[in-house]
Amino acid sequence: MGSSTPVVVQGTAVASPYDHNTTTTAQQQSTPSPNPNDAGEKQPTTCRDPIFALLLYANVVSIAAVAGIYGTKAFGDAIDDSTSGYNYEGYVYATVILGLVAIVLSGVTLPVMMCIPELLIKVSLLMMLILSGAMMVFSFLSGNISGGIIGVIFFAIFVCYARAVWSRIPFASVNLLTACTAVKKNIGVVLVAYFFVALAFGWTVLWSISLMGVWEKVIETETVEVGGQVIQQNNANYGYLFLLFLSYFFTHQVIQNTMHCTVAGTVGTWWFSPDDATSCCSSGMMGSLFRALTTSFGSICFGSLLVAILQSLKSLAQSARNNDSGILICIAECILGCLESILEYFNKWAFVYVGLYGYSYLEAGKNVFTLFKNRGWEAIIADDLIGNVFFFLSLCVGLVCAAIGLAFDENSLDGRFHDSPNPESIGATCAGLGFVAGVGLASILMS
């Protein structure tokens, strides 16, 4: 694309924190005229929002202590009980193999997106229409009239949306090509992404072990008499449950958003100072990672904590709904889910400003509001179209891995599936594992 590529980071035009005169006539034609209010400024190097980083450290230390004191014995007992008499070796090998296949296929998607970005955006948009239409038809054929009517409404909305954004596809395709080029030039960010996934998996295991250790405190069992029968009833301690949910989601959000800031900083450096970001482990990428883990880490923790609170409240509402399906609980869960989605989307843009310029979280939020006020719909449309491509390709990778997993049977992998649970459904189980691994690993590359 050369000099005709628009200034794009995470789906929107941004201003350079440096004094590089990179705007050309071609860029001015391909993007709207920049608004001075959209411009960010490189911030002094200092730790932002440090109190929230300290909260994250305290959270991790607390969970590690609980896991070490109470959880290890409970976890060992649970493993012994669940694996007694069964052999899971085949599933482990199958998961590793399918995971490697997913990594290879995910890597192939990068040059594919660079070769045919506009075609992929169109295909993904049409696939969204086809899926919504198929769900509508399926609802009517299965006799679900109300579901079919809702399907008609959503199908009509998707048709109107497709017609409205079709003219923006060329702009979105240039954004996609720019992002893919940046990742290709700094392929080390993919390795960093997989490291953070391993870190997230390790955190999930640690949190699960700690949960096992305090399970009796979280879920209180009492014996009650109902209709002349004595039964055991589980009552959740919602105070403990909220703290555990908050602990898990807080750390998980921090891991995810740290990667997001690293990518944003790397892409910004690649665009404005290409000499510093044109290799696997370039100084631009390493510098972005270092800033995300140090000076900007508190800001990342701040935004992550807000989302984690909403996620914890929603999970709490879901747990309460399992015991009481009252309408108020359902409404509360719906409202919390909507607020969570809005805040997560807002954070995606705010952390671009954090990664690019080093703003605190609140300052980054003010810049996002200014950006949306001036050019919000254009940025949202381009970002949404590119997100459709990522979902479509992730789904394709997952389906290919599922098809490979379906070929496994009891005699595969030199008989490692012998004595496995449910031997008649080995292929289906491996297909499920392959689909999850494929979608998950592909989503990491495209995040």
KAMO-V107998 format. One record per backbone hydrogen bond with DSSP energy under -0.5 kcal/mol. NH is the residue of the N-H (numbers start at 0). CO is the residue of the C=O. Records with the same first field share a line. If there is no record, write none. Layout:
NH: CO / CO
This chain:
3: 0
4: 1
7: 5
8: 11
11: 8
19: 17
20: 18
21: 19
27: 23
28: 24
29: 25
30: 26
37: 34
38: 34 / 35
42: 356
45: 43
47: 294
51: 48
52: 48
53: 49
54: 50
55: 51
56: 52
57: 53
58: 54
59: 55
60: 56
61: 57
62: 58
63: 59
64: 60
65: 61
66: 62
67: 63
68: 64
69: 65
70: 65
71: 66
73: 69
74: 70
75: 71
76: 72
77: 73
78: 74
79: 75
80: 76
81: 77
82: 78
83: 79
85: 82
86: 418
87: 85
89: 415
91: 87
92: 88
93: 89
94: 90
95: 91
96: 92
97: 93
98: 94
99: 95
100: 96
101: 97
102: 98
103: 99
104: 100
105: 101
106: 102
107: 103
108: 104
109: 105 / 106
110: 106
111: 107
112: 108
113: 109
114: 110
115: 111
119: 115
120: 116
121: 117
122: 118
123: 119
124: 120
125: 121
126: 122
127: 123
128: 124
129: 125
130: 126
131: 127
132: 128
133: 129
134: 130
135: 131
136: 132
137: 133
138: 134
139: 135
140: 136
141: 137
142: 139
143: 138
144: 142
147: 143
148: 144
149: 145
150: 146
151: 147
152: 148
153: 149
154: 150
155: 151
156: 152
157: 153
158: 154
159: 155
160: 156
161: 157
162: 158
163: 159
164: 160
165: 161
167: 164
168: 165
171: 167
172: 168
173: 169
174: 170
175: 171
176: 172
177: 173
178: 174
179: 175
180: 176
181: 177
182: 178
183: 179
184: 180
185: 181
186: 183
187: 279
188: 185
189: 186
190: 186
191: 187
192: 188
193: 189
194: 190
195: 191
196: 192
197: 193
198: 194
199: 195
200: 196
201: 197
202: 198
203: 199
204: 200
205: 201
206: 202
207: 203
208: 204
209: 205
210: 206
211: 207
212: 208
213: 209
214: 211
216: 213
217: 213
218: 214
219: 217 / 234
220: 218
221: 232
223: 221 / 230
225: 223 / 228
228: 225
230: 223 / 228
232: 221
234: 219
236: 217
237: 235
240: 236
241: 237
242: 238
243: 239
244: 240
245: 241
246: 242
247: 243
248: 244
249: 245
250: 246
251: 247
252: 248
253: 249
254: 250
255: 251
256: 252
257: 253
258: 254
259: 255
260: 256
261: 257
262: 258
263: 259
264: 260
265: 261
266: 262
267: 263
268: 264
269: 265
270: 266
271: 267
272: 268
275: 272
276: 273
281: 278
283: 275
285: 281
286: 282
287: 283
288: 284
289: 285
290: 286
291: 287
292: 288
293: 289 / 290
295: 290
296: 293
297: 293
299: 295
300: 296
301: 297
302: 298
303: 299
304: 300
305: 301
306: 302
307: 303
308: 304
309: 305
310: 306
311: 307
312: 308
313: 309
314: 310
315: 311
316: 312
317: 313
318: 314
319: 315
320: 316
321: 317
322: 318 / 319
323: 319
325: 323
329: 325
330: 326
331: 327
332: 328
333: 329
334: 330
335: 331
336: 332
337: 333
338: 334
339: 335
340: 336
341: 337
342: 338
343: 339
344: 340
345: 341
346: 342
347: 343
348: 344 / 345
349: 345
350: 346
351: 348
352: 348
353: 349
354: 350
355: 351
356: 352
357: 352 / 353
358: 352
363: 359
364: 360
365: 361
366: 362
367: 363
368: 364
369: 365
370: 366
371: 367
372: 368
373: 369
374: 370
375: 371
378: 374
379: 375
380: 376
381: 377
382: 378
383: 379
384: 380
385: 381
386: 382
387: 383
388: 384
389: 385
390: 386
391: 387
392: 388
393: 389
394: 390
395: 391
396: 392
397: 393
398: 394
399: 395
400: 396
401: 397
402: 398
403: 399
404: 400
405: 401
406: 403
407: 404
411: 408
414: 410 / 411
415: 411 / 412
416: 409 / 411
417: 414
419: 416
424: 421
425: 422
428: 424
429: 425
430: 426
431: 427
432: 428
433: 429
434: 430
435: 431
436: 432
437: 433
438: 434
439: 435
440: 436
441: 437
442: 438
443: 439
444: 440
445: 441
446: 442 / 443
